Amino acid sequence: MKTFLKLALLSMTVLFSSGCASNYYNIPRETFEKKVKILGVAPIFVDYDSDIRLPEKDTLVALIKDYNRKNEKELVARLKDTGTFFSVRLLDENADKLFSSILFRRERRDDASVVYNKYFYKLPELKELITRNGLDAVMLTVVSGLTRQDTVRSSNMVSYLEADYNMLIMTSQILDANGNILWEYPNFRENRPSLPAFIELQYPDFDEAKANETDKVELRFKTIPGITRVLKETEESSLQGNAKVSSAYTSIFSEMVALLKPEQHYPWSKKKETITEEQQPMPEAPKQETPGPEVVKPVDTKPEVVKPEDTKPEVVQPEVIKEETIK
């Protein structure tokens, strides 16, 4: 009986907590939805100069660029399907040229225990891109290399190795013409922000350690054919007809788009009360009074009421990119 009550209480807690509104934007949700009607999606970039340690780096970068072109339309289709935007379109730009022209700098960050690469862009070039394409904002997504500490277990889940692993990650930002970051991924407005690897470039060789009867486990780089097989694992697109989409991309796209869907309203959610013109009370017509003898009334003296000064809530401005001199 106690177990049943605990499960019932847990279910009710999850149910009601799911009804709470979540804002994953860097500005109020209502402001974002009013501000960003037309969203441009830049072709997915690859940061060649990031921390990519695979010996066949050039081949890997070329491979990722090719798969970016094959799969980025799925991201656009999913963004359209959210219903958050009036229009979403993929920009007809050369990914390499655009990235080199607008990139200001890259910064390795460790925010809320999430290690990732954050990108800053040149304001004049960013504004020109948005204005030239008639956009309200643009989404810039980057695949980059990163080395961070992680724990990987063996196939039998018995052994594990905690070490610094080299990997590819995918990050994204939505920016306006003034350089304000309106939304970003990884998203730090989640309860537990995280950033999974896009493609893991290293693995611990537990089999070799076992064969050599040693506790020392070596890290190995994956091969290009092995990485290609990972990228070739596909699934059906639910939005592009019979199109096939790489599972490595869909897993990241799903996380990103989930943070951009409009607010869900539940029966128990409190709705904002809005007064329409029909609901507003009609002003009373002035009453005509017949003149009569003037009556002198005593003057009422009322104590002066001191009204508190109106306090305006502090407006939190979204993060603004500031250009700095590259050292």
N, C-alpha and C positions, 0 to 999 in steps of 0.2 A: 504494500500500500504506500509506504514511504517513497519507494522507487517511482511509483506511478505519479505521485504528487510532484516529485522533483522533475520528472520528465515533462509534466504538464506546465510547470512553472518555467522551465527552460524554453519550451516551445512558445509560450506567451511572450517571454522576454525577447526572443529572436524575432517574433512576428511584429511586435510593436517597435523594436529598434529598427527594423527594415523600413518602417514607415517614416522615419525621421529623415528630413531633407538633408542631403549632403552637398556641399559646394566644393568642387574640385578646381575651381578657377581662382586666380589670384585677385580677382575683383568680384563684387557681388554677382550672383548668378543672373539676376534680372538685368543688370548692367551689361553683362556679356552678351546675353541673348538679344538685347536691343542694339548693341554696338556692332556685333558681327553677324551680318546677314549674308554677305558674299565672302566666302572663304576660298583662297587659292592654296593649292597644295603643290609645293615645289617638288621636283623629282628627288628621290632619296639620294643623299650624298654619301660618299665614302671618304673618310679622312685618312689619306695616305700617310701623313706625317704623325699619326697617333701611334700609340704603343702596340704595334703589331710585330711580334717577334718570330713568327713562322719563317723558316729559312726561305720558302718559296713565296715571299711576300708579294712580289709583282703578279704572280699567277693568281694568288688568292684575291687580291684587290680587283683584278680584271673579272674574276669569277663572280664576286659579290656585285659588281656593277651590272653585270649581265642579268643576274637574278633580281636585282632591284627593278630593272626595266620590265621584267616579266611579271612582277608581283605588286608594284605600286598602284596599279589600277584598282586592286582589291581594297586598298586603304581608302581610296576616293569613294568607291561604291559603299563601303561601310559607313563613312562619314555622312554620305547622302542619306543613308537609311536611318540615321539617328533622328532625323526630323528637326534637329537643332538649327540648321542653317537653311536659308532660302535657296542658296546656290553653292555648290562645291565643284570646283573644276581643277584638273591637273594642268599646271602651267607648262606651256610649250617652250621649255628652256633647256639648254645643254647643262647637265648636272655639274660637270667639272668646272666649266667656265663660270657658272653662277656662283658656285661655292667659293672659288678663288677670288671672285670680285667683291663678295659681300662679307667674307670672313674677316673678323678683327682679331680674335684670339680664342684659344682653347684653354680651359682651366680644369685641372683635376680636382675634384671636390669630394669631401666626405661630410655629407649633411645627413643628420638623423641616422647615422650608422650606414648610410648608403654611399658607396664609392662609385663615382661616375665621372664622365667628362661633360662639362658645361661649356656652351658656346656663346660667344658674344659677336655681334655683327655691326658693320659700319652703318651708321644712321643715314647718311645721305643716300647710299646705294640701296638700303632697305626701303626707304621712303619712295625712291624712284621706282623700284620694282612693284610696290603695292599700288602706286598711283598709275603707273603705265598700264597695269592690268585691270584697273578699275575695281580694286578689292577693298574690303574693310580690314582684312587681316590676312596673314599668310602663315602656313604651317611649314616649318623647316625641320626635316628629320635627317639624322646623321648616324651612319654606322661607323664605329671607331674601335680601335684596339685599346685594351685595358688589362692591367695585371692587378689582381686583388686576392686577398686571402679567402680560401674556401675549403670546404670539407667534402671529399668525394669518397664514397664507399665502394667496395668491391661488389661484383655481381651476386655473391652469396650473402652480402650484407654483414659479413663477419668482420672484415678488415676495413680500415678507412685511413685516409691520409689527409691531414690538414697542412696545406702549403699555399704558396702564391701561384695562382694559375693565370695563364694568359688566355684571353678570350676576346670575342667581338661582342659589343653591346649596341643597342639601338636607343637613341634618345630623341626627343622631339620638343618643339616649342611652337606656340601660336603667338605671333607678335603683331602689333599694329604699326602704323606708319611713324609713330613717335618712339618706337623701340621698346614700348611697354610689353613685358612678358605677361600675356593674359592667361596662359595655361601652359603647363609643362609636364613632361614625362621623363624621368620618374616624377611622381606627383607626391608632394610632401603635405598635402591636405588629407591624405588617407590616414586611417588610424595606425596602420603599420606599413609605412612606405617600403618598397622593395624594388629591385631591378634585376630580373633574371638575365642570364647570359643569352645572347642571340645565337652565337656559335661558339662552342668551347673548342679551343685550339690545342689544349694539352690534356693528358690523362695519366693517371698513375698506373704503372705496369706491375700489378699485383702478381700476375702469372710468372713473370720473370723472377720476382723476389721469392716466390714459392719454389720454383724450379731450382734456384740456387741456394735454398735453405737459409735465407737471410731476411732480417727484419727491415733492411734498407730498401725502400721502394723508390724507383727512379721515375721521374716525370718524362714523358715522351710527347713529341708533337704529332698531331694527326697528319695524315697524308692528304694531298689534294684530292686523290680519288675518293678517300673516305669522307672528306668534307662535301664533295660533290654528291655523294650518295645521300648524305643528310639533307641537302638542299633539294634533291630530287624526290624526296618523300612528299607526296602531294595529297590533297583532299579536294572534294568538290566544292566549288564556290556556290553559296546559296543566293548570291546576288548577281552573278555574271553568267547566267545560263549554264552552259556545259564547260565553263572554264575550270582549269585546274590551278590550284594555288599551293605553293610550298607551305608545308606544315610549320616550318621554322618561322615563316613570316606571319601566318595566321595567329599563332600563339601570342606574338607581340602585338599585332593589330587588335586582337580581341581585348587585351588589357588596356590599350590606349583608348579605344572607342568607348569602352565601358565607363570611362571617366569623362565622356563628352555627351552622354545621353541626357535629354531633358529630365527635369524633376518629375518623379512619379507621384501621383496623388492617390491616396488610399481612403476608404470610407471614414476612417477614424482621424484622418489628417484635418487640421484646422485650416479652413479656407479664409482668405482675406476678404473682409466685407467691403464691397465697393458700392457707393451710392450713385445711382443713375439719375438722369434728369427727371424720369417719371416718379422716382421715389422721393425726390426732394419736395418738401412742403411748399405749397403755393403761398406767396406773400399775401397778407391780409390787405383788403382794400381799405383805404382811409375812411373813417366814419365822419359824416357831416354832423355837426352839433349846432343846435339853435342857440343864438346868443342869449344870454340871461344875465341876471345881476352878478356883478363881480364878487366872488367870494374870496376873502383873504384867508389863506391857510397858514398855519404856523410853519416856520421853516424847520424842517427836520435836520438835525445835525448828526451825521454818521461818521464814525471813525474812519480815517483814511486807510484804505486797504493797500498794503505794499505787495505788489506782484513780483514774484521772483524773476530775475532776468532769464531770458530764453538762452538755453545752452545748446549749442549746436554740436552734434556728435562729431568726433574727430574723423576725418576722411582719410582712410589708409590708401595711399597711392600705390599702384602696382610697381613692381621692380622696374627700374629704368636702366637701360644699358648706358653706361658712361664710357666714352672713348678714352683710352689711356694710351700713353706712349709705349710702344713695344720695345722692350729692352733686348 
